[in-house]
C-alpha cells in the first residue's frame, strides 16, 4: 500500500505526510514544476504543467489498495477503475455509490460556466475540514493495514 497525493494546491499535504509516517506507509506527492514542495519522508514527483499531467502519472503508477488524495473527480474515477481508494481533501471517501453524482455535478457546472451562467469561486476552507480529512485518512489506513482502532 502507498498513499499518492495530487499535491498541486492540496491543503492537506502535511496532514497526509504526518499520517504516512505514523503508519510507516510510503507516500508520493505528485506536483507540477510550478509548485515547490520539500519533505524528507515523502517521494516527490514533478510533472509538467499540462492539464492532467499529475492525474495521469498517479493513475499509471497506482496499485490495488493504494490510497489517493485528490479533489479531482476524474482522477477519482480512474482510481476506482484500478481498485484504489480515492479520498478528497475534506475526508470524503469516493466510491461507486457517490461517484456518478459527483461527476454529474462536475459536468453540469462546466456546462454552466461555458455558457456564462455560472461562475464558481472557491469557498473558504472550513476550520474542521483538516480534522475531518485526518480522521477519514486515519480510518482508511487502519482498515487497509488491518490494525485495530
C-alpha positions as CSV (number, residue, x, y, z in Angstrom):
1,X,0.0,0.0,0.0
2,X,1.1,3.5,-0.8
3,X,-0.5,6.9,-0.5
4,X,-0.5,9.2,-3.6
5,X,-1.3,12.9,-3.2
6,X,-2.4,15.0,-6.1
7,X,-0.4,17.8,-4.5
8,X,-1.0,20.8,-6.7
9,X,-2.9,23.2,-4.4
10,X,-3.8,20.4,-1.9
11,X,-4.4,21.9,1.5
12,X,-3.8,18.6,3.4
13,X,-0.3,17.6,2.2
14,X,1.3,17.9,5.6
15,X,-1.5,16.0,7.3
16,X,-1.1,13.2,4.8
17,X,2.6,13.1,5.3
18,X,2.3,13.0,9.1
19,X,-0.1,10.1,8.9
20,X,2.0,8.2,6.4
21,X,5.0,8.5,8.8
22,X,2.9,7.4,11.7
23,X,1.7,4.3,9.9
24,X,5.0,3.7,8.1
25,X,3.4,3.9,4.7
26,X,5.2,5.2,1.7
27,X,3.8,8.4,0.3
28,X,4.2,10.0,-3.1
29,X,3.4,13.7,-3.8
30,X,2.8,14.4,-7.4
31,X,3.0,18.1,-8.4
32,X,3.8,20.2,-11.4
33,X,7.1,22.2,-11.6
34,X,5.3,25.4,-10.8
35,X,4.8,24.2,-7.1
36,X,7.6,23.8,-4.6
37,X,7.4,21.0,-2.1
38,X,10.1,19.5,0.1
39,X,9.9,16.7,2.6
40,X,12.5,14.2,3.9
41,X,9.9,11.3,4.1
42,X,7.8,11.7,1.0
43,X,8.8,10.8,-2.5
44,X,8.2,13.9,-4.6
45,X,7.4,13.6,-8.3
46,X,7.4,16.6,-10.5
47,X,5.5,16.6,-13.8
48,X,4.9,19.3,-16.4
49,X,2.2,21.9,-16.2
50,X,0.0,20.5,-19.0
51,X,-3.6,19.7,-18.0
52,X,-4.0,16.5,-16.0
53,X,-0.3,15.5,-16.0
54,X,-0.3,14.8,-12.3
55,X,-3.6,12.8,-12.7
56,X,-2.2,10.6,-15.4
57,X,1.0,10.0,-13.5
58,X,-0.9,8.8,-10.5
59,X,-3.3,6.7,-12.5
60,X,-0.5,5.0,-14.3
61,X,1.5,4.2,-11.1
62,X,-1.0,3.2,-8.5
63,X,-1.9,-0.3,-7.5
64,X,-4.9,-2.0,-6.0
65,X,-5.4,-0.9,-2.4
66,X,-3.4,2.4,-2.7
67,X,-5.0,5.5,-1.2
68,X,-5.2,8.6,-3.4
69,X,-5.8,12.1,-2.0
70,X,-7.4,14.2,-4.7
71,X,-10.0,16.8,-5.2
72,X,-10.3,15.8,-8.9
73,X,-13.4,13.6,-9.5
74,X,-12.0,12.5,-12.9
75,X,-8.9,11.1,-11.2
76,X,-11.1,9.6,-8.5
77,X,-12.9,7.7,-11.3
78,X,-9.6,6.4,-12.7
79,X,-8.5,5.3,-9.2
80,X,-11.7,3.3,-8.7
81,X,-11.2,1.6,-12.0
82,X,-7.8,0.4,-10.7
83,X,-9.3,-0.6,-7.3
84,X,-7.5,2.2,-5.5
85,X,-9.2,4.2,-2.8
86,X,-9.7,7.9,-3.5
87,X,-10.4,10.4,-0.7
88,X,-10.9,14.1,-1.1
89,X,-9.3,16.9,1.0
90,X,-12.4,17.1,3.2
91,X,-12.2,13.4,4.1
92,X,-14.9,12.1,1.7
93,X,-14.1,8.6,0.6
94,X,-15.2,8.4,-3.0
95,X,-16.7,5.1,-4.1
96,X,-19.2,3.7,-6.7
97,X,-22.1,4.9,-4.6
98,X,-21.2,8.6,-4.8
99,X,-19.0,9.0,-7.9
100,X,-21.8,9.3,-10.5
101,X,-23.4,12.2,-8.6
102,X,-20.1,13.9,-8.2
103,X,-19.2,13.5,-11.9
104,X,-22.7,14.7,-13.0
105,X,-22.3,17.9,-10.8
106,X,-18.8,18.4,-12.3
107,X,-20.2,18.2,-15.9
108,X,-23.2,20.4,-15.1
109,X,-21.0,23.2,-13.6
110,X,-18.6,23.0,-16.5
111,X,-21.6,23.5,-18.9
112,X,-23.0,26.4,-16.9
113,X,-19.6,28.1,-16.8
114,X,-19.1,27.7,-20.5
115,X,-22.4,29.4,-21.1
116,X,-21.5,32.2,-18.7
117,X,-24.5,31.4,-16.5
118,X,-22.5,30.2,-13.5
119,X,-19.1,31.2,-12.3
120,X,-17.6,29.4,-9.4
121,X,-15.4,30.9,-6.8
122,X,-13.6,28.6,-4.4
123,X,-15.2,28.6,-1.0
124,X,-13.1,29.4,2.0
125,X,-11.9,26.2,3.7
126,X,-13.7,25.4,6.9
127,X,-11.7,25.0,10.1
128,X,-13.0,21.5,10.7
129,X,-12.1,20.2,7.2
130,X,-8.5,19.3,8.1
131,X,-9.7,17.4,11.1
132,X,-12.3,15.5,9.1
133,X,-9.7,14.6,6.5
134,X,-7.3,13.4,9.2
135,X,-10.0,11.2,10.8
136,X,-11.0,9.8,7.4
137,X,-7.5,9.0,6.3
138,X,-6.6,7.5,9.7
139,X,-9.6,5.2,9.5
140,X,-8.7,4.2,5.9
141,X,-5.1,3.4,7.0
142,X,-6.4,1.3,9.9
143,X,-8.8,-0.6,7.7
144,X,-6.3,-1.2,4.9
145,X,-3.4,-2.2,7.2
146,X,-5.7,-4.5,9.3
147,X,-4.9,-2.7,12.5
148,X,-7.3,-2.2,15.4
149,X,-8.6,1.3,16.1
